[in-house]
Amino acid sequence: MKHFQLPTGEKIPALGLGTYLSPPEKIERAILSALDAGYRHIDCAAIYGNEKHIGAVLKKAFNQYPRKDLWITSKLWCDAHKPEDVLPALTRTLEDLGLDYLDLYLIHWPVALKRGVELPETREDYLTLEEVPLRTTWRAMEDCADRGIVRNIGVSNFSTKKLTALLSTAAIPPAVNQIEMHPYQQQRVQVAFAKKHDITLTAYCPLGSVGEARTTRKGCTPPPLLKHPLIMTIAKKHGSTAAQVLIAWLLKQDIVAIPKSVTPERIQENFKGSELSLDANDMRVIAELDMGARIIDGKVFTLHNSPYTFENLWDGEC
Ligand SMILES: NC(=O)c1ccc[n+]([C@@H]2O[C@H](COP(=O)([O-])OP(=O)(O)OC[C@H]3O[C@@H](n4cnc5c(N)ncnc54)[C@H](OP(=O)(O)O)[C@@H]3O)[C@@H](O)[C@H]2O)c1
C-alpha cells in the first residue's frame, strides 16, 4: 500500500475506509473485511455517531492487527471549537474508539456552533469566527498534539485563504486538509497550495458519494461519476471498474482517498483501485471533467440567518 509522509515523519496510508453514514449494524463486517482486504486506515468523526461501534470492532481487530499498524483519523465537531472544549471532545472520541491516541485529528469545518449543537436550527446555534477564531481552536489542537494523544493534526473543508491565515500563527502547521475531491471537483488551487506548503490532501466523496453535485461552476447537474461514459471507457481499457479508476486517479496525484462502503465486495474492489496505474492519456481525459461541483456544499451552515455564507465559507474557491 502506498503511503504519504507527513511533516512529523509518519506515513499515512494512501487509501482509507470512510465511515460517514455507515450504520452501526454494518460496521463490524465493513471494518473487518477492509482489514482483511489490506486497508490499514479508517476515517472517523464524532458527528458520524458511530465511533462507539467502531471502537468495539477495533477492540476485536487488535488481536490480529496491532494498533501500531493501523491509522485512525477522527474529527472535532463544530460545537467544540472553544479552546476549553477541544480536549474534552478528543477525550470522548478516544474513549468511544477505545484508543489512547489518534493518528490524525482534524478540525471538521471552519464553522463554530454552540456547545451541544449538532446541526444549526436557529441563529442562536451559531458562534462567529470572531467569537471563536480558528487560530484559538488550532492552539488547543496543538496542545493535544503536545500531549501525545494525537500524532498529527490537520483541518477539513478549509479554503487556501483560511489555511494561509492559520499557517501565519500556527506553531505546528496543519499536516492534512481533508476536502471534497473527484473528477468533477479537481481542487486545482488546493493541489498547488498543498504542494507548496507540504500539506497532504485527503479526498472525501472520492466516488461522488451517494448524492448529486448540488453546486457546480457550470450550473448543471452532471451524471453520477460511477456511470460517466469516459470513466467507464478508461475502466474497460484497464479491465477495472469505474470506482477503481476514480481511486487510482487520486493516488496518482499523491492524494489520499477514503472511499466509504459497507459492502465487502465493494470494499475489496476499491482496495484494488490502489493497485491500478492510470496512464498520461487517462489523466488528460479525466482533467477535462472538472466543473467545480460540490456534493457537500456546506449549505447546512448557511441557513437561519447564519453568519456563514457560501461565499465566506469557501472564500470563492470552487
Ligand atoms: N470531512 C468532511 O467534511 C467529509 C464529508 C463527507 C465525507 N467524508 C469522509 O469521506 C468518506 C467518503 O465520502 P462519502 O462516503 O461521502 O462518499 P464516497 O466514498 O464517494 O461514496 C460512498 C457511496 O458509494 C458507494 N460505493 C462504495 N464503493 C462502491 C463501488 N465500488 N461501486 C459502487 N458504489 C460504491 C457506497 O455504498 P455502500 O456503502 O452501500 O457500499 C456509498 O453509497 C466518508 O465516509 C467520510 O469518512 C468527510
Ligand as a Chemical Component Dictionary entry (heavy atoms), coordinates in Angstrom:
data_LIG
# 
_chem_comp.id                   LIG 
_chem_comp.type                 NON-POLYMER 
_chem_comp.pdbx_formal_charge   0 
_chem_comp.three_letter_code    LIG 
# 
loop_
_chem_comp_atom.comp_id 
_chem_comp_atom.atom_id 
_chem_comp_atom.alt_atom_id 
_chem_comp_atom.type_symbol 
_chem_comp_atom.charge 
_chem_comp_atom.model_Cartn_x 
_chem_comp_atom.model_Cartn_y 
_chem_comp_atom.model_Cartn_z 
_chem_comp_atom.pdbx_ordinal 
LIG N1  N1  N 0  -14.513 15.959 6.092  1  
LIG C1  C1  C 0  -15.757 16.011 5.646  2  
LIG O1  O1  O 0  -16.456 17.041 5.765  3  
LIG C2  C2  C 0  -16.334 14.810 4.974  4  
LIG C3  C3  C 0  -17.510 14.928 4.220  5  
LIG C4  C4  C 0  -18.008 13.790 3.599  6  
LIG C5  C5  C 0  -17.340 12.582 3.726  7  
LIG N2  N2  N 1  -16.197 12.486 4.485  8  
LIG C6  C6  C 0  -15.462 11.204 4.642  9  
LIG O2  O2  O 0  -15.206 10.695 3.327  10 
LIG C7  C7  C 0  -15.764 9.379  3.195  11 
LIG C8  C8  C 0  -16.167 9.110  1.759  12 
LIG O3  O3  O 0  -17.141 10.032 1.301  13 
LIG P1  P1  P 0  -18.658 9.592  1.063  14 
LIG O4  O4  O 0  -18.996 8.479  1.962  15 
LIG O5  O5  O -1 -19.491 10.817 1.156  16 
LIG O6  O6  O 0  -18.700 9.172  -0.465 17 
LIG P2  P2  P 0  -17.992 8.087  -1.408 18 
LIG O7  O7  O 0  -16.972 7.312  -0.688 19 
LIG O8  O8  O 0  -17.612 8.843  -2.620 20 
LIG O9  O9  O 0  -19.238 7.176  -1.806 21 
LIG C9  C9  C 0  -19.845 6.291  -0.907 22 
LIG C10 C10 C 0  -21.018 5.620  -1.615 23 
LIG O10 O10 O 0  -20.544 4.860  -2.716 24 
LIG C11 C11 C 0  -20.972 3.512  -2.588 25 
LIG N3  N3  N 0  -19.848 2.679  -3.096 26 
LIG C12 C12 C 0  -18.667 2.432  -2.480 27 
LIG N4  N4  N 0  -17.876 1.678  -3.254 28 
LIG C13 C13 C 0  -18.556 1.452  -4.390 29 
LIG C14 C14 C 0  -18.277 0.713  -5.564 30 
LIG N5  N5  N 0  -17.110 0.099  -5.720 31 
LIG N6  N6  N 0  -19.218 0.680  -6.544 32 
LIG C15 C15 C 0  -20.393 1.328  -6.400 33 
LIG N7  N7  N 0  -20.722 2.037  -5.307 34 
LIG C16 C16 C 0  -19.811 2.099  -4.309 35 
LIG C17 C17 C 0  -21.269 3.290  -1.134 36 
LIG O11 O11 O 0  -22.284 2.325  -0.958 37 
LIG P3  P3  P 0  -22.244 1.118  0.122  38 
LIG O12 O12 O 0  -21.675 1.626  1.408  39 
LIG O13 O13 O 0  -23.697 0.760  0.235  40 
LIG O14 O14 O 0  -21.426 0.029  -0.480 41 
LIG C18 C18 C 0  -21.770 4.672  -0.725 42 
LIG O15 O15 O 0  -23.132 4.808  -1.060 43 
LIG C19 C19 C 0  -16.914 9.416  4.214  44 
LIG O16 O16 O 0  -17.423 8.136  4.513  45 
LIG C20 C20 C 0  -16.262 10.120 5.365  46 
LIG O17 O17 O 0  -15.413 9.229  6.079  47 
LIG C21 C21 C 0  -15.684 13.592 5.096  48 
# 
loop_
_chem_comp_bond.comp_id 
_chem_comp_bond.atom_id_1 
_chem_comp_bond.atom_id_2 
_chem_comp_bond.value_order 
_chem_comp_bond.pdbx_ordinal 
LIG N1  C1  SING 1  
LIG C1  O1  DOUB 2  
LIG C1  C2  SING 3  
LIG C2  C3  SING 4  
LIG C2  C21 DOUB 5  
LIG C3  C4  DOUB 6  
LIG C4  C5  SING 7  
LIG C5  N2  DOUB 8  
LIG N2  C6  SING 9  
LIG N2  C21 SING 10 
LIG C6  O2  SING 11 
LIG C6  C20 SING 12 
LIG O2  C7  SING 13 
LIG C7  C8  SING 14 
LIG C7  C19 SING 15 
LIG C8  O3  SING 16 
LIG O3  P1  SING 17 
LIG P1  O4  DOUB 18 
LIG P1  O5  SING 19 
LIG P1  O6  SING 20 
LIG O6  P2  SING 21 
LIG P2  O7  DOUB 22 
LIG P2  O8  SING 23 
LIG P2  O9  SING 24 
LIG O9  C9  SING 25 
LIG C9  C10 SING 26 
LIG C10 O10 SING 27 
LIG C10 C18 SING 28 
LIG O10 C11 SING 29 
LIG C11 N3  SING 30 
LIG C11 C17 SING 31 
LIG N3  C12 SING 32 
LIG N3  C16 SING 33 
LIG C12 N4  DOUB 34 
LIG N4  C13 SING 35 
LIG C13 C14 SING 36 
LIG C13 C16 DOUB 37 
LIG C14 N5  SING 38 
LIG C14 N6  DOUB 39 
LIG N6  C15 SING 40 
LIG C15 N7  DOUB 41 
LIG N7  C16 SING 42 
LIG C17 O11 SING 43 
LIG C17 C18 SING 44 
LIG O11 P3  SING 45 
LIG P3  O12 DOUB 46 
LIG P3  O13 SING 47 
LIG P3  O14 SING 48 
LIG C18 O15 SING 49 
LIG C19 O16 SING 50 
LIG C19 C20 SING 51 
LIG C20 O17 SING 52 
# 
